[in-house]
Amino acid sequence: MARKKPLIDLKAKNLTFDLERLNYHVQNYNPNTMTVNVVVFENNVKQGSQELPFAHLPKNIKKLINPK
């Protein structure tokens, strides 16, 4: 069975991006499932958190996370 890789904490990098009218703050990256946990803000009000597939992130954010 394959070894599980640890989560990568990205809070210190302050990665943010906008999709539609929502602002997303990247919290951590899970290389096992290729997903990122984000906190969602609308008009600077926290709406909650969710998990997004890595492939759905903007290209400039993908370059900063750089999974290998």
N, CA, C and O atoms as a GROMACS GRO file, in nm:
protein
  272
    1MET      N    1   0.084  -0.118   0.000
    1MET     CA    2   0.000   0.000   0.000
    1MET      C    3   0.089   0.125   0.000
    1MET      O    4   0.194   0.128   0.064
    2ALA      N    5   0.045   0.224  -0.072
    2ALA     CA    6   0.123   0.348  -0.086
    2ALA      C    7   0.122   0.429   0.044
    2ALA      O    8   0.025   0.428   0.119
    3ARG      N    9   0.233   0.498   0.067
    3ARG     CA   10   0.241   0.586   0.183
    3ARG      C   11   0.157   0.710   0.159
    3ARG      O   12   0.153   0.763   0.048
    4LYS      N   13   0.092   0.754   0.263
    4LYS     CA   14   0.014   0.877   0.253
    4LYS      C   15   0.106   0.996   0.277
    4LYS      O   16   0.186   0.996   0.371
    5LYS      N   17   0.093   1.095   0.192
    5LYS     CA   18   0.172   1.216   0.206
    5LYS      C   19   0.101   1.310   0.304
    5LYS      O   20  -0.022   1.310   0.311
    6PRO      N   21   0.176   1.388   0.379
    6PRO     CA   22   0.114   1.481   0.475
    6PRO      C   23   0.051   1.601   0.404
    6PRO      O   24   0.088   1.636   0.292
    7LEU      N   25  -0.046   1.663   0.471
    7LEU     CA   26  -0.107   1.785   0.420
    7LEU      C   27  -0.003   1.897   0.417
    7LEU      O   28   0.086   1.902   0.502
    8ILE      N   29  -0.016   1.984   0.320
    8ILE     CA   30   0.075   2.098   0.308
    8ILE      C   31  -0.001   2.223   0.353
    8ILE      O   32  -0.100   2.261   0.292
    9ASP      N   33   0.048   2.285   0.459
    9ASP     CA   34  -0.016   2.404   0.514
    9ASP      C   35   0.023   2.526   0.432
    9ASP      O   36   0.142   2.555   0.417
   10LEU      N   37  -0.076   2.598   0.378
   10LEU     CA   38  -0.050   2.712   0.292
   10LEU      C   39  -0.101   2.843   0.351
   10LEU      O   40  -0.106   2.944   0.281
   11LYS      N   41  -0.138   2.843   0.477
   11LYS     CA   42  -0.192   2.964   0.540
   11LYS      C   43  -0.090   3.078   0.540
   11LYS      O   44  -0.127   3.193   0.520
   12ALA      N   45   0.037   3.047   0.561
   12ALA     CA   46   0.140   3.150   0.570
   12ALA      C   47   0.164   3.219   0.435
   12ALA      O   48   0.213   3.332   0.432
   13LYS      N   49   0.132   3.153   0.325
   13LYS     CA   50   0.153   3.212   0.192
   13LYS      C   51   0.045   3.313   0.155
   13LYS      O   52   0.063   3.390   0.060
   14ASN      N   53  -0.066   3.316   0.226
   14ASN     CA   54  -0.177   3.409   0.200
   14ASN      C   55  -0.221   3.406   0.054
   14ASN      O   56  -0.228   3.510  -0.011
   15LEU      N   57  -0.250   3.287   0.003
   15LEU     CA   58  -0.295   3.272  -0.135
   15LEU      C   59  -0.445   3.300  -0.143
   15LEU      O   60  -0.525   3.235  -0.075
   16THR      N   61  -0.482   3.397  -0.226
   16THR     CA   62  -0.623   3.430  -0.245
   16THR      C   63  -0.651   3.442  -0.393
   16THR      O   64  -0.564   3.478  -0.472
   17PHE      N   65  -0.774   3.413  -0.430
   17PHE     CA   66  -0.818   3.430  -0.568
   17PHE      C   67  -0.968   3.454  -0.569
   17PHE      O   68  -1.039   3.420  -0.474
   18ASP      N   69  -1.016   3.514  -0.678
   18ASP     CA   70  -1.157   3.545  -0.694
   18ASP      C   71  -1.215   3.462  -0.806
   18ASP      O   72  -1.156   3.449  -0.913
   19LEU      N   73  -1.332   3.404  -0.781
   19LEU     CA   74  -1.411   3.336  -0.884
   19LEU      C   75  -1.553   3.388  -0.871
   19LEU      O   76  -1.613   3.385  -0.764
   20GLU      N   77  -1.604   3.437  -0.984
   20GLU     CA   78  -1.734   3.502  -0.985
   20GLU      C   79  -1.733   3.616  -0.885
   20GLU      O   80  -1.649   3.705  -0.898
   21ARG      N   81  -1.819   3.620  -0.787
   21ARG     CA   82  -1.817   3.730  -0.690
   21ARG      C   83  -1.770   3.686  -0.552
   21ARG      O   84  -1.790   3.757  -0.454
   22LEU      N   85  -1.706   3.569  -0.545
   22LEU     CA   86  -1.656   3.515  -0.420
   22LEU      C   87  -1.504   3.525  -0.413
   22LEU      O   88  -1.436   3.514  -0.514
   23ASN      N   89  -1.453   3.545  -0.293
   23ASN     CA   90  -1.310   3.552  -0.268
   23ASN      C   91  -1.271   3.427  -0.190
   23ASN      O   92  -1.334   3.394  -0.089
   24TYR      N   93  -1.167   3.357  -0.236
   24TYR     CA   94  -1.124   3.232  -0.174
   24TYR      C   95  -0.986   3.250  -0.113
   24TYR      O   96  -0.897   3.308  -0.175
   25HIS      N   97  -0.968   3.200   0.010
   25HIS     CA   98  -0.838   3.200   0.078
   25HIS      C   99  -0.796   3.055   0.094
   25HIS      O  100  -0.865   2.977   0.160
   26VAL      N  101  -0.683   3.018   0.036
   26VAL     CA  102  -0.635   2.879   0.039
   26VAL      C  103  -0.576   2.850   0.176
   26VAL      O  104  -0.493   2.926   0.225
   27GLN      N  105  -0.619   2.740   0.238
   27GLN     CA  106  -0.573   2.701   0.371
   27GLN      C  107  -0.468   2.591   0.365
   27GLN      O  108  -0.359   2.606   0.421
   28ASN      N  109  -0.500   2.480   0.299
   28ASN     CA  110  -0.402   2.371   0.288
   28ASN      C  111  -0.430   2.288   0.163
   28ASN      O  112  -0.537   2.295   0.103
   29TYR      N  113  -0.329   2.210   0.126
   29TYR     CA  114  -0.332   2.126   0.006
   29TYR      C  115  -0.314   1.981   0.047
   29TYR      O  116  -0.222   1.948   0.123
   30ASN      N  117  -0.400   1.895  -0.003
   30ASN     CA  118  -0.391   1.752   0.024
   30ASN      C  119  -0.340   1.681  -0.101
   30ASN      O  120  -0.417   1.664  -0.196
   31PRO      N  121  -0.213   1.639  -0.104
   31PRO     CA  122  -0.158   1.576  -0.224
   31PRO      C  123  -0.214   1.435  -0.249
   31PRO      O  124  -0.202   1.383  -0.360
   32ASN      N  125  -0.273   1.373  -0.148
   32ASN     CA  126  -0.329   1.239  -0.166
   32ASN      C  127  -0.455   1.243  -0.253
   32ASN      O  128  -0.476   1.154  -0.335
   33THR      N  129  -0.536   1.344  -0.235
   33THR     CA  130  -0.662   1.355  -0.311
   33THR      C  131  -0.658   1.468  -0.414
   33THR      O  132  -0.755   1.488  -0.486
   34MET      N  133  -0.546   1.541  -0.420
   34MET     CA  134  -0.530   1.655  -0.511
   34MET      C  135  -0.642   1.758  -0.494
   34MET      O  136  -0.704   1.802  -0.591
   35THR      N  137  -0.666   1.796  -0.367
   35THR     CA  138  -0.767   1.897  -0.336
   35THR      C  139  -0.706   2.003  -0.246
   35THR      O  140  -0.604   1.981  -0.181
   36VAL      N  141  -0.771   2.119  -0.242
   36VAL     CA  142  -0.730   2.227  -0.152
   36VAL      C  143  -0.851   2.265  -0.066
   36VAL      O  144  -0.964   2.266  -0.114
   37ASN      N  145  -0.824   2.297   0.058
   37ASN     CA  146  -0.928   2.348   0.148
   37ASN      C  147  -0.921   2.500   0.142
   37ASN      O  148  -0.813   2.558   0.156
   38VAL      N  149  -1.035   2.562   0.122
   38VAL     CA  150  -1.041   2.707   0.110
   38VAL      C  151  -1.148   2.762   0.203
   38VAL      O  152  -1.244   2.693   0.237
   39VAL      N  153  -1.130   2.888   0.242
   39VAL     CA  154  -1.232   2.962   0.316
   39VAL      C  155  -1.293   3.060   0.218
   39VAL      O  156  -1.222   3.131   0.147
   40VAL      N  157  -1.426   3.062   0.213
   40VAL     CA  158  -1.498   3.143   0.116
   40VAL      C  159  -1.546   3.272   0.182
   40VAL      O  160  -1.605   3.269   0.290
   41PHE      N  161  -1.520   3.386   0.115
   41PHE     CA  162  -1.565   3.516   0.162
   41PHE      C  163  -1.650   3.581   0.054
   41PHE      O  164  -1.619   3.574  -0.065
   42GLU      N  165  -1.758   3.646   0.097
   42GLU     CA  166  -1.840   3.725   0.007
   42GLU      C  167  -1.858   3.862   0.071
   42GLU      O  168  -1.912   3.873   0.180
   43ASN      N  169  -1.811   3.967   0.002
   43ASN     CA  170  -1.814   4.103   0.056
   43ASN      C  171  -1.742   4.110   0.191
   43ASN      O  172  -1.791   4.173   0.285
   44ASN      N  173  -1.626   4.045   0.200
   44ASN     CA  174  -1.542   4.041   0.322
   44ASN      C  175  -1.614   3.979   0.442
   44ASN      O  176  -1.576   4.005   0.556
   45VAL      N  177  -1.715   3.897   0.418
   45VAL     CA  178  -1.786   3.825   0.523
   45VAL      C  179  -1.764   3.676   0.498
   45VAL      O  180  -1.790   3.626   0.388
   46LYS      N  181  -1.716   3.606   0.600
   46LYS     CA  182  -1.688   3.463   0.587
   46LYS      C  183  -1.817   3.385   0.564
   46LYS      O  184  -1.912   3.396   0.642
   47GLN      N  185  -1.820   3.307   0.456
   47GLN     CA  186  -1.937   3.226   0.422
   47GLN      C  187  -1.920   3.080   0.460
   47GLN      O  188  -2.018   3.005   0.461
   48GLY      N  189  -1.799   3.039   0.492
   48GLY     CA  190  -1.773   2.899   0.528
   48GLY      C  191  -1.648   2.849   0.461
   48GLY      O  192  -1.570   2.926   0.404
   49SER      N  193  -1.629   2.719   0.467
   49SER     CA  194  -1.512   2.660   0.402
   49SER      C  195  -1.558   2.545   0.314
   49SER      O  196  -1.666   2.489   0.333
   50GLN      N  197  -1.475   2.512   0.217
   50GLN     CA  198  -1.507   2.402   0.128
   50GLN      C  199  -1.380   2.344   0.070
   50GLN      O  200  -1.272   2.401   0.085
   51GLU      N  201  -1.393   2.233   0.004
   51GLU     CA  202  -1.282   2.164  -0.058
   51GLU      C  203  -1.298   2.173  -0.209
   51GLU      O  204  -1.403   2.138  -0.263
   52LEU      N  205  -1.195   2.220  -0.277
   52LEU     CA  206  -1.198   2.234  -0.423
   52LEU      C  207  -1.093   2.143  -0.486
   52LEU      O  208  -0.985   2.123  -0.430
   53PRO      N  209  -1.124   2.087  -0.603
   53PRO     CA  210  -1.021   2.010  -0.674
   53PRO      C  211  -0.908   2.102  -0.720
   53PRO      O  212  -0.931   2.217  -0.759
   54PHE      N  213  -0.787   2.052  -0.716
   54PHE     CA  214  -0.670   2.130  -0.755
   54PHE      C  215  -0.684   2.178  -0.900
   54PHE      O  216  -0.641   2.289  -0.931
   55ALA      N  217  -0.742   2.098  -0.986
   55ALA     CA  218  -0.755   2.132  -1.127
   55ALA      C  219  -0.845   2.253  -1.150
   55ALA      O  220  -0.835   2.316  -1.256
   56HIS      N  221  -0.931   2.288  -1.057
   56HIS     CA  222  -1.023   2.400  -1.074
   56HIS      C  223  -0.965   2.534  -1.030
   56HIS      O  224  -1.030   2.637  -1.043
   57LEU      N  225  -0.843   2.533  -0.977
   57LEU     CA  226  -0.780   2.656  -0.932
   57LEU      C  227  -0.727   2.737  -1.051
   57LEU      O  228  -0.696   2.679  -1.155
   58PRO      N  229  -0.716   2.869  -1.037
   58PRO     CA  230  -0.654   2.950  -1.142
   58PRO      C  231  -0.507   2.911  -1.162
   58PRO      O  232  -0.442   2.864  -1.069
   59LYS      N  233  -0.458   2.931  -1.282
   59LYS     CA  234  -0.323   2.889  -1.318
   59LYS      C  235  -0.215   2.954  -1.230
   59LYS      O  236  -0.118   2.888  -1.194
   60ASN      N  237  -0.231   3.081  -1.195
   60ASN     CA  238  -0.129   3.148  -1.115
   60ASN      C  239  -0.123   3.091  -0.972
   60ASN      O  240  -0.016   3.091  -0.911
   61ILE      N  241  -0.233   3.043  -0.918
   61ILE     CA  242  -0.234   2.980  -0.785
   61ILE      C  243  -0.170   2.841  -0.792
   61ILE      O  244  -0.097   2.802  -0.702
   62LYS      N  245  -0.196   2.769  -0.900
   62LYS     CA  246  -0.136   2.636  -0.917
   62LYS      C  247   0.016   2.645  -0.919
   62LYS      O  248   0.085   2.560  -0.862
   63LYS      N  249   0.069   2.748  -0.984
   63LYS     CA  250   0.214   2.765  -0.990
   63LYS      C  251   0.274   2.789  -0.853
   63LYS      O  252   0.385   2.744  -0.826
   64LEU      N  253   0.203   2.861  -0.766
   64LEU     CA  254   0.254   2.890  -0.632
   64LEU      C  255   0.250   2.768  -0.540
   64LEU      O  256   0.336   2.752  -0.454
   65ILE      N  257   0.150   2.683  -0.558
   65ILE     CA  258   0.140   2.562  -0.475
   65ILE      C  259   0.241   2.458  -0.522
   65ILE      O  260   0.307   2.395  -0.439
   66ASN      N  261   0.255   2.440  -0.651
   66ASN     CA  262   0.356   2.355  -0.712
   66ASN      C  263   0.361   2.213  -0.654
   66ASN      O  264   0.461   2.176  -0.592
   67PRO      N  265   0.255   2.133  -0.674
   67PRO     CA  266   0.260   1.993  -0.625
   67PRO      C  267   0.350   1.908  -0.712
   67PRO      O  268   0.352   1.924  -0.834
   68LYS      N  269   0.423   1.816  -0.649
   68LYS     CA  270   0.509   1.727  -0.727
   68LYS      C  271   0.489   1.585  -0.683
   68LYS      O  272   0.552   1.494  -0.736
   0.00000   0.00000   0.00000
